[in-house]
């Protein structure tokens, strides 16, 4: 048997790297295109409608506290990564809403859902920017200490570590003292369970992030929030029993697998303390 030539041995790994790099670039071009972002916005709305039965109980619990806190502070609400407005029906009547999403194609879907909500919610403005930098530039961003609450559901899973840290700091910047940041995220499950192992596999292989707009199943989101400089953090981790809803919704095998991967859910809020200047005045 003839031995492989050095040229062949060098050619194989180089070819694999070139093919892999090419495929990766093609995928990045596709997901950054206007066509993909429009289709993703539509798919996101369908996915939200399909899984509403599973996640709605958690949202109701989260928004109940938001309702009470708004009575105390009486200010605007900012929702980051708002998408098509899947949380609109949870907001109390009279909510003044600022919507932020990096995908400009969700605005049309959002306004359609706002019309369905009637006059319960007033949309003050929609800002097509990333939550990493919502700074007030030429009246398009969000000012410092300007909102009573920030809401975020299933956004941090699509952020890198650096992006997540920046978003947490931006949230703290725009909140008024005493304002709260409400979050609901799917996170990594219990260590070394089947769910946890599969989450690590599909995330670290880049299969899940590539096919789900950067989303990862292995996030430890609470760590970023706990280290964000808030004076108070409350959280609760749960595993929604999606099987209980299987008979009430037509979940195919693929949808059930996706739900299995993301049903380790984290909900909670963090509260911004008083500004240093205000403390000095009190003293």
C-alpha positions in Angstrom: 0.0 0.0 0.0 1.5 3.3 -1.1 1.9 6.0 1.6 0.1 9.3 1.2 2.1 12.1 -0.3 2.9 15.1 1.9 1.1 17.3 -0.6 -2.1 15.3 -0.2 -1.8 15.4 3.6 -1.5 19.2 3.5 -4.2 19.6 1.0 -7.0 17.8 2.9 -7.0 20.0 6.1 -6.6 23.2 4.0 -9.6 22.2 1.8 -11.7 21.5 4.9 -10.8 24.9 6.4 -11.6 26.7 3.1 -14.9 24.9 2.7 -15.9 25.5 6.3 -14.9 29.2 6.1 -16.8 29.6 2.9 -20.0 28.0 4.3 -19.7 30.2 7.4 -19.4 33.4 5.4 -22.4 32.4 3.2 -24.5 31.8 6.3 -23.5 35.1 7.8 -24.4 36.9 4.6 -27.8 35.2 4.6 -28.7 36.0 8.2 -27.5 39.6 7.8 -29.7 40.2 4.8 -32.9 42.2 4.8 -34.8 39.2 3.4 -33.7 36.9 6.2 -34.5 39.5 8.9 -38.0 40.0 7.5 -38.6 36.2 7.3 -37.2 35.8 10.8 -39.6 38.4 12.2 -42.5 36.5 10.7 -41.2 33.1 11.9 -40.7 34.6 15.4 -44.3 35.6 15.6 -45.5 32.2 14.6 -43.3 30.5 17.1 -44.6 32.8 19.9 -48.2 31.9 19.0 -47.4 28.2 18.9 -45.6 28.1 22.3 -47.9 30.6 24.1 -49.5 28.0 26.3 -46.2 26.9 27.7 -44.7 30.3 28.6 -47.8 32.4 29.3 -48.0 31.4 33.0 -44.5 32.6 33.6 -45.2 35.9 31.8 -48.3 36.5 33.9 -46.3 36.1 37.1 -43.7 38.5 35.8 -46.0 41.2 34.6 -48.1 41.1 37.7 -45.2 42.6 39.6 -44.7 45.1 36.7 -48.3 46.3 37.1 -47.8 46.9 40.8 -44.4 48.7 40.4 -45.9 51.0 37.7 -48.5 52.1 40.2 -45.7 53.1 42.5 -43.5 54.9 40.0 -45.9 55.9 37.2 -43.5 56.1 34.3 -42.8 54.9 30.8 -41.9 51.2 30.0 -39.1 50.3 27.6 -39.2 46.9 26.0 -35.9 45.7 24.4 -36.0 43.1 21.7 -39.7 43.6 21.4 -40.1 41.7 18.1 -43.7 41.7 16.9 -45.1 42.6 20.3 -45.7 39.2 21.9 -46.0 40.8 25.3 -48.5 43.5 24.5 -51.5 41.8 26.0 -49.7 41.6 29.4 -49.2 45.4 29.8 -51.7 47.2 32.0 -54.1 49.7 30.5 -52.5 53.1 30.0 -49.0 51.9 29.5 -46.7 54.3 27.7 -44.3 52.1 25.7 -41.0 52.7 24.0 -40.1 49.8 21.7 -36.5 48.9 20.8 -35.4 46.2 18.4 -32.4 45.9 16.0 -34.6 44.4 13.3 -36.5 47.2 11.5 -38.8 44.7 9.8 -40.6 43.9 13.1 -42.1 47.4 13.2 -44.9 46.6 10.8 -45.9 43.5 12.7 -45.6 45.4 16.0 -48.0 48.1 14.8 -50.5 45.6 13.6 -50.6 44.0 17.0 -50.8 47.4 18.7 -53.9 48.1 16.6 -55.4 44.9 17.9 -54.7 46.0 21.5 -56.8 49.1 20.9 -56.1 52.2 23.1 -54.8 50.2 26.1 -51.2 50.9 25.1 -49.6 54.1 23.7 -46.5 53.5 21.6 -44.4 56.6 22.2 -41.8 55.5 19.6 -40.1 52.5 17.9 -36.3 52.7 17.8 -34.5 50.3 15.4 -31.2 50.0 17.4 -29.4 47.4 19.3 -29.9 47.4 23.1 -26.2 47.5 23.6 -26.3 51.3 22.8 -29.6 53.1 23.2 -27.9 56.4 23.8 -29.9 59.6 23.1 -28.6 60.8 19.8 -30.7 63.2 17.7 -33.8 62.3 19.6 -33.8 58.7 18.5 -32.5 56.9 21.6 -33.4 56.6 25.2 -32.3 59.2 27.8 -30.6 58.5 31.1 -32.9 57.9 34.1 -36.0 58.1 31.9 -38.1 54.9 32.2 -39.8 53.2 35.2 -39.3 49.7 33.8 -37.4 47.8 31.2 -38.8 44.5 29.9 -36.9 41.8 28.1 -38.0 38.3 27.2 -35.8 35.8 25.4 -33.2 38.2 24.2 -30.0 37.4 26.1 -29.8 34.0 24.6 -28.8 35.6 21.3 -26.1 37.9 22.8 -22.4 37.3 23.3 -20.9 37.7 26.8 -19.6 41.2 25.9 -22.9 42.2 24.4 -24.9 41.0 27.4 -22.7 43.0 29.8 -23.3 46.2 27.7 -27.0 45.6 27.6 -27.2 45.3 31.4 -25.3 48.6 31.8 -27.6 50.3 29.2 -30.7 49.0 31.1 -29.3 50.4 34.4 -28.5 53.7 32.6 -32.0 54.3 31.3 -33.9 53.2 34.5 -35.0 55.8 37.0 -34.0 55.2 40.6 -36.3 52.5 41.9 -37.1 51.3 38.4 -37.0 47.6 37.7 -35.6 45.5 34.9 -37.9 42.5 34.2 -36.5 39.5 32.4 -37.6 36.1 31.2 -34.9 34.0 29.5 -34.2 30.4 28.7 -31.0 29.3 30.2 -28.8 26.3 30.8 -30.5 23.4 32.6 -29.3 21.4 35.6 -25.7 20.3 35.1 -25.1 16.9 33.5 -28.7 16.1 32.8 -29.6 15.0 29.3 -31.1 18.4 28.7 -27.9 20.2 29.8 -25.6 17.9 27.6 -27.8 18.5 24.5 -27.8 22.2 25.2 -24.0 22.3 25.3 -23.8 20.1 22.2 -26.1 22.1 19.9 -24.7 25.5 21.2 -21.0 24.8 21.1 -21.2 23.1 17.8 -22.8 26.3 16.5 -25.7 24.4 15.0 -28.3 26.1 17.1 -26.8 29.6 16.9 -26.6 29.3 13.1 -30.1 28.1 12.6 -31.7 30.4 15.3 -30.3 33.8 14.7 -27.4 33.5 17.2 -29.5 32.0 19.9 -27.7 29.7 22.4 -29.2 27.2 24.9 -26.3 27.2 27.3 -26.5 30.7 28.7 -26.0 31.5 32.4 -27.8 34.9 32.1 -28.3 35.5 35.8 -24.6 36.0 36.4 -24.5 39.0 34.1 -27.5 40.6 35.9 -26.2 39.9 39.4 -23.0 41.6 38.5 -24.7 44.6 36.9 -24.6 46.9 39.9 -28.3 46.7 40.9 -29.3 47.0 44.5 -31.8 44.2 44.4 -32.2 41.1 42.3 -35.0 38.5 42.5 -35.1 35.5 40.3 -36.8 32.1 39.9 -35.8 29.2 37.7 -38.4 26.7 36.5 -39.1 24.0 34.0 -42.5 24.5 32.4 -44.4 21.3 31.9 -44.9 21.7 28.2 -46.1 18.1 27.9 -49.3 19.2 29.8 -50.2 21.3 26.8 -49.4 18.7 24.1 -53.0 17.6 23.8 -54.1 21.3 23.4 -51.6 22.2 20.7 -50.3 20.5 17.6 -46.6 20.2 18.6 -44.7 18.1 16.0 -41.6 16.2 17.0 -39.2 19.0 16.0 -41.1 21.6 18.1 -41.1 19.2 21.0 -37.4 18.8 20.8 -36.9 22.6 20.7 -39.1 23.0 23.7 -37.1 20.3 25.6 -34.0 22.3 24.9 -35.3 25.7 26.0 -37.7 24.9 28.8 -35.3 25.7 31.6 -36.6 29.2 32.2 -35.4 32.1 34.3 -37.7 34.9 35.4 -37.1 37.8 37.7 -36.3 41.5 38.1 -33.5 43.7 39.2 -33.9 47.1 40.8 -31.8 50.2 40.3 -30.9 52.1 43.5 -30.8 55.8 44.1 -28.3 57.9 42.2 -25.2 58.9 44.2 -26.1 62.6 43.8 -29.6 62.0 45.3 -28.1 60.2 48.3 -25.7 63.1 48.9 -28.7 65.5 49.0 -30.5 63.3 51.5 -27.4 63.3 53.8 
